[in-house]
């Protein structure tokens, strides 16, 4: 069976990988992106196989124009996904992440969409009361980003109750892989490009993260769309394994054979930075056939992409 789907944020990091996966499954795709963070180069290999529209999901006229076509599935990835930007520009963040999501939900409700899959975030949990973090953990975000994503998620679940739509929220932990144009791994590689003798780490290096490979996230999204078991559900989408930021830095240095590089700590991080994020992914593993990529392999893929597409470090 051939499905039709809309992918928002489809020129971005996760979105473009999801587009690749869906094309391989013969989906008929419409992709939208405002290109504030996305890059059309991410779609150059499959540009003739998709419909692409540039626009802002917070613009209701744009959304109505897009929904002149009907879609079986909505994969909603578009967002401002930066905690620091959300702290500096909270109104912009809320407009994209909350208002934009509401616009898409309303259009989906009125157009006969079969299912809406929402890219939420572990930031909705805030500082953990316990770890690993399961779906029953209290939702108490400490950043405008987490709050705006939670608002979008709450709208989705309210539409389940009020209108009977099929909606799933994927609370993604730290997703990594090729085409990621920012965040900690890209930041480390960029710093090493300029200075191989010393690597600066924000904070103390003791923050803990659960890094999940982008292909694993895409597989979960597609299974969520195609399986009824996920209707009305939220998932903590991570690996269940974790490293400190210092351990991550050392793994990157080992991959690059930079055994003489010294680590330097700033002692401070940014507002809204959660100290510990570890997923309890048992529900996702139970509902989806997930094969978790080891961190070493995920790092290797991202480092190779960086050296081939951004600049060679060694």
N, C-alpha and C positions, 0 to 999 in steps of 0.2 A: 504494500500500500504506500502511495506517495502522500506525504504530509506537506502542508504549507506552514510556514512559520515566520514570525517577525523576531529579529534579534536587535534589541536596542544596545547601543554602545558597541556595535559589531566591528568597528575599526580599532577598538582598544585591545588591551592585553588579553583578558579572558574571552571577550566577545569574539575576537578574530579567530582564536583557537576553536571556539564553539562552532563558528561558521564553517571552519575546515572539517570538523567532525560531521556536521549535519550534511554538508555537500557529499561526503563519502557515503552517507546513508540515503542519498537521493532526495533530500528535502528540497522543496521549492522555496527559496528564501528571499525575503525583503530585509534589508539591513539599514538601520538608521543610526546616525552619529553626528554630533555637532562638531567633531574634530578638535575640541578643546584639549583633549588628552589623547584621542585616537589618532591613527596615522593610516592613510589610504595605502601606503606601502604594505601594510599587513594583509591587505586583500588583493594585492596585484596578481597573485597566482590564480585566483578564482573570480576575478572581477566580471568576467563574461558569463558567469553562472549565477549571478545574483542581481537583484534590483537594489540600488543604493540611493538613499535620500539623505542629504545633509539638513539637519534641523535640530531644534531644541525641544525636548520632550515637555518642558514647562510651557511651551506655546501651544495652546489648545487648538488653534486653527491648523497648525502643522500636523498635530495628531489626528484631527478629523480628516485631513487630506490623506494621510497614510492609511486610515481605516476605511477608505472607500473600497479597499480590498478586504476580503475576509481571510482570517488565519486560523489554522487548527490550534497552533500553540504560540504563546508569547514567551520569549526568553528575555526577561528584563534585566540587563546587565548595566545599562547606562547609569552613571552616578559620578558625583565628585567623591572619589575614594581616598581622600587624603585628610587625616586627622589635623595636621597643622594648618592646612588651607581652611578647614571648617572652623577652626578656632579664630583665624584672622578674618574670614568672610562667612559668618554663620548664615546670613540671609541668602547669599548665593547658594550655599550648601543646601539649605532647606528647600529653596525653589527647585533645585534639580532633583534632590533625593525624595522629598515628600510630595510636593505639588506635581512634579513630573510623573511620579508613580501613580498618584490619584488620577491624573489625566488618562493614563494608559489603562488603569483598572476600569474607569467609567466607559472608555471606548470599547474595551473588551466585553464588558457586560452587555453593551448595546449591539454588538456585532456578531454574536454567536460563536465566540472563541471557545474552543474545547477546554483549554487549560492555560493557566498563567503561572510561570515559574519565575520566582523572584530571587535575585542575588542579594541576600542580606549579608550580614557580617557578624563575626564574633564580638565586635564592638558593642552590640546591643546588650551584652551581659555586664559590661563594666568590669570593675575589679572583682575577681572571683571570690565567692564565699567559700567555695571548695573546688578542688580539681581532682580528676579531669571534669570539664564542664559539659553537662548533658543538657537536654532540651528543657528540663524542668527547673534549671537554674534561674534565680530571679533576674529580671531584665531591668538593669539600672545603669544605663550608659553614662560615661563621664566626659564625653566630648559631643559637640554639636553634630559631628558626623554620625556617631552612634545613635544619637537622639533622632536625627532626621531619617536614618535607615529604619529605626524602630517605628517611626510614624508611618512610613511606607508599608512596613510589615503589618502594623495594626490595621491600616486601611484594607489591606488584602484579606485579612481574616474577618474583618467586619463585612466585607462583600460576600464572603462564604456564608455567613449567617443571614445577611439581609437579602441576598439575591441568588444564592445557591451556586455561585461560580466555583470552579475547581482551581484551587490555589495551593501552591507549595512554596515554603520559604527555606532557602538554603543559607544557613549562617556559616559563611566561609571563614575559616581561620586564615592563616597567612599563605596565600597562594603565590607560587613562584614558577618561573620557567622562561623560555625564550619570549622576546618581544616586551618584556616588562621594562618600562622606561624610567622607573624610579623605585624608591623603597630601598631596604637595607642592602640587599645583595648588589643591586645596580650601583648604589652609593659607594659600597666598598670597592667594587671594580673600578669605578670612575676615579676614586681617590688613589688607588694603586697605579692607575694609568699615569698619574701626575707625580707620584712619589712612592717608590717601592721600598724605601727604607723605613717608613713609618705609616701606620694605619690608624687614623683617628676614629674612635668609637664614641657616639653620643651616650652620655650617662656613665654607668659603672660597668656595663657589659654583663650585668647579672640578670637583666630581663630575660624571661623565658618565652619561647615561641614554638608553635606547632606549624611546621611548613609543609603544605600539601602541593603536589605537582599539578600544574594546570590541566593536563590531560585527564587526570583522575577527577578533577572538578567537572570537566566537560562530560565525562562518562556518567557521573551522577546526575547531572542536569538532564541528559537525554533519557536516562532510565526513569527519572521522575516524571517527565512528560508522558512517557509511554506506559507507565504503570499506574493503575488506580489506587494502589496501596498508599501512595504518597499524598492523595487528595486531602487537603486541610491540615497537612502536617508541616512541622518545622524540623530541621536537621542541623545538628552540629557537624559541620563538614571539615574534618581534619584527619590527621593520621593517628592520633593518640600517642604519638612519640614527640619528644621535645628536646630542644637544645637551648643553652644560654646564647646570648649574642656573642660572647667571647668564644664559645665553642664553634659557633658558625664561622666567625672570622678565621679561626685556626684551620677549619676544614677548607675554606677558600684558599688560604695561603698554602696549605698542603697540596691542593689541586694544582696550583700554579708553581709549585716548587720554590716558593719564596720563604725559605726557612730562616732567613736573617732579618725579616721584617719585624719591627717592634710595634707593639700595640700601645696606643695612647688614649686615655680616657678623659672626656670633658668633665665628667662628674655631674652633668645635668642633661636632661632630655627636654621634650616639649610638653606643654599642657595637654592633658587628655591621653597621655601615653600609659597604657595599662601595663602593669609589671609582669603579670603571668597570664598566658593563654595556652591552655592544653585542652584539646577536644576529647570528650567521650563520644567516640563515633560508632558505638555499638548499634544504635538504631539504624544509622545509615548502612552499616555492614549487613544488618539483618534484612533490610528492605531492598538493597541494591547489590548487584554483583560487582563489587569494587575490588580492584587490584591496586594496592597502595604502592606507589613508586618510592624506593628508598631515597633518603635525603641526598646521599652521595651521588646517585644517578641524576636526580633533579638538578643539583648544583652543576654537575658536569654539562648537562644540556644547556643551562642558562649561561655558563661561562663560555662554552663553545659559540653560542649565538652572539654573545657580546664581542668576542674576539673576531668573529667573521663579519659582523654588521655594524659595530660601533667603532672599535679600535683594538688592535692587538696589544696585549700587555707584555707578553713574553715572545 
